Amino acid sequence: MKRIGIIAKLHKPEAQAILQELLPWLTARGVEAVPDEETAKLAGIAGAQPKPELPGLVDLLLVLGGDGTLLSVARLVGTRDVP
């Protein structure tokens, strides 16, 4: 996997702490992190993509949040023909 999309719940303090560790970890392994626009603001990183377009641009989506965040992302990818 070369590109991982990241969608985080903005109001979850743990998400920001995880992002601060995760982003350098991915970079060190040659993996490009592609955040949605809200996650990019939270983490202070560039390269944001609109959330609806993100599933078509990455190899994997990583969701940092609760049930609601996970379900909203599941709806985004639910119509795609990939596992």
C-alpha positions in Angstrom: 0.0 0.0 0.0 1.4 3.3 -1.1 -1.5 5.7 -0.2 -3.6 5.6 3.0 -6.6 7.8 3.4 -7.1 9.1 7.0 -10.4 10.3 8.3 -10.5 11.4 12.0 -13.2 12.6 14.3 -12.4 16.2 15.0 -13.7 16.4 18.5 -11.9 13.3 19.8 -8.7 14.4 21.6 -7.1 10.9 21.1 -7.3 11.3 17.3 -4.9 14.3 17.3 -2.4 12.4 19.5 -2.6 9.3 17.3 -2.1 11.4 14.2 1.1 13.0 15.6 2.6 9.5 16.0 1.0 7.9 12.9 2.0 10.4 10.2 5.8 10.2 10.8 5.5 6.4 11.1 3.8 6.2 7.7 6.3 8.6 6.1 9.3 6.6 7.4 7.9 3.6 5.6 7.3 5.3 2.3 3.5 5.5 2.6 1.7 8.7 1.7 -1.0 9.8 4.1 -3.9 11.4 2.4 -6.3 13.1 4.9 -9.7 14.4 4.3 -10.1 18.2 4.7 -11.1 18.1 8.3 -8.4 15.7 9.3 -5.8 17.9 7.6 -6.9 20.9 9.6 -6.7 18.9 12.8 -3.3 17.5 12.1 -1.9 20.7 10.4 -0.9 18.8 7.2 -1.3 19.4 3.5 -2.6 17.2 0.8 -6.2 17.1 1.8 -8.9 15.7 -0.4 -12.7 16.0 -0.1 -14.1 13.1 1.9 -16.4 11.8 -0.9 -13.4 11.5 -3.3 -11.0 9.9 -0.9 -12.0 6.3 -1.3 -11.1 6.4 -5.0 -7.7 7.9 -4.4 -6.2 5.6 -1.8 -5.4 1.9 -1.2 -6.8 1.9 2.3 -8.9 4.1 4.5 -8.0 4.4 8.2 -10.8 5.8 10.4 -10.0 7.4 13.8 -13.2 7.9 15.6 -16.2 6.2 17.1 -19.1 4.2 15.7 -20.6 7.2 13.9 -17.4 8.1 12.1 -16.9 4.5 11.0 -20.4 4.2 9.8 -20.2 7.5 7.8 -17.1 6.2 6.1 -18.7 2.8 5.4 -21.4 4.6 3.6 -18.8 6.3 1.4 -17.2 3.0 0.3 -20.4 0.9 0.4 -21.2 1.3 -3.3 -17.6 0.5 -4.4 -16.8 -2.9 -5.9 -13.8 -3.6 -3.6 -13.4 -5.2 -0.2 
